[in-house]
Structure formats: structure tokens, C-alpha cells
Amino acid sequence: MKPSEKFRTAIEDYLKDKALKDSLFAPAFAKASKSLEQCLQYIISEVKKTGECAFDASEIFSIAEKYYTDDAISAVKEIKCQVMVNQPQEADLFSCAPPISAPAPKAQKTPAAEAPTPLQTELTLFDL
């Protein structure tokens, strides 16, 4: 697999930024036994295992972090696939939100025969 440059740079930028900000992650990111290419392969293999096709960026980034912090992860086989990176759209203050469809009304239960209320035979304090 040859990941797109967008995918590669998104992962690489995130990991570099994390290594700069997190002193505990920096040594893991600098390990000679780990590489960005293998990290990308690991991400693809973990995504394939789920069987899903869309992920939030934070899910992908956590997989990348796991690759660098887990020493049990070694070489990963190459998988033939395509990876897309979609950037979130900026909020547009002048357009309307898509309409929200109202949920279908639930079938109402028809009361079969309401039981008559029992007559009160005892007097209470309020009846005096």
C-alpha cells in the first residue's frame, strides 16, 4: 500500500506534535525499531480488522500512538487498499442546518376496558 500524502502527513504531523508536547511519548516515538511506514501499515491492519469503513481522526491517531508505545507490535504485513482523508467542513453561519425528520409516531395502545375505580367505603380525616 502506498498511502496518500494527505494521510501520511496527517499522521506524521500529529505524532511529531504529540512527541513535542508529551515528554512520555517522545522516547517511544524516537525508537529505532519503529517507522512511520510500519505505523501506517499497522493502522490499516487494525482498521481492516474492525470491518468498518469510516473512522474519526482521534480513533486513527490513538491507533498510531499504540503502535509506538506497544513494544509487542512488530513488522506488519502490507495490505492493498486505498485510504481517504476527509477534512471537516467549516461551519457556515449563513446556511441552514439540514431538517431533522420527526420520529414516526408510535402506535398507541387502546385501553381495552378501563377497570372501574373501587368505591371508598372508609372515611378519612378529610371526609369529616
N, C-alpha and C positions, 0 to 999 in steps of 0.2 A: 504494500500500500504506500502510495506517495500522498501524504496529506496535503491539503491546500495550504498555501502560505498564510491565509487568514487563520486557519485552525492552529497551525504551528506557532504563529506569532502570538495568538491569544493565550495559548498555554504557556509559552516561554515567558511572555511579559508578566503573566500572573505569578509564575514561580519565582522569577527574579525579584519582583516586588515583595513577595512573601519572604524571601530569603533576606532582603534588606531590612524588613520590619520585624521579623521574628528571629531572634537570636538562637532559639532552639531548633528551628527548621534549617537555618543556614548550613550547619555541618552536614546534614542529610542531603541537602541539595548539591553540596560540593563533592560528594562521594565519587571516586573514580570508577566504581563498578556500575554506576547508573548513568544513563544517557537520555537525552531528550527523545531520540528516535525510539528507544525501548519504552520510554514513558508513553509516547503516542500509541505504540503497539499495545501496551497494557490497557490503556483507556479503551481502545477499540475492542479488545478481547472482553473486557468487563461489560461494556455496553452490549456486545453481542450475546453474552450470557443471559442478560435480562429479557431479551426478546422484544424490547420496546424500541421505538424509533425516534423519540424526541426527549430531550433532557434539558433541565435548567443548567445554566452555566455553573452554578455552585455545586451541582452534583458532579459535573465533569472535573471541576477543579479539585474536589475532595478525592476523586479517584487518582488524580495526578499527585496529590500530596501523599496519598497512601503508597504509591509506587516508590517514592523517595524515602519514606520513613520505615517501610516494612522490608527488613533485610531478607526475608524468606522469598521475596519476589525476585526471580532471576530472569533469564532470557525468555522472551515471549515470542511465539511463532507469529509470522506475518500473516495478516488477514487481508484478502482482497475486498475492498469496499470503497465507498465514497463518503466523505464527511462534509457536511454543510454547517456553516456558522451563520446564524441569523442575528443581526443586531436588533435590539428592541427599538421600536419606533418612538420618536419623541412625541410627547403629549402635544396635541393641537387644541388650543383653547377655543378655537372658533368653530370646530365641527362638533356635531352631536355624537353622543355615545350610541352604539347600536341598541335598538329597542330590546328590552327584556321581555321575553314571552311569559305570559302568566301561566302558572301551572294549571293543568287540566283539573276541573272541579272533581272532587271525589264523590263517588256515588253515595247518596245519603241513605241511611237506613230508615226505613219506615217503621215506626213503632207498631208492633202487631196489635196489641190491645193493652193500653195502659192499665195497670192494676189500680183499682180504686184505693184511695187513701183510707186507712183504718180510722174509724170514729174514735174520738177521745172520750174515754169513759171515766177517767180520773180527773179530779180537779187539781189545778196547780195553784201556786201562790198568786198568779196573775188573774186567775178566774174569780177570786174572792171579792 
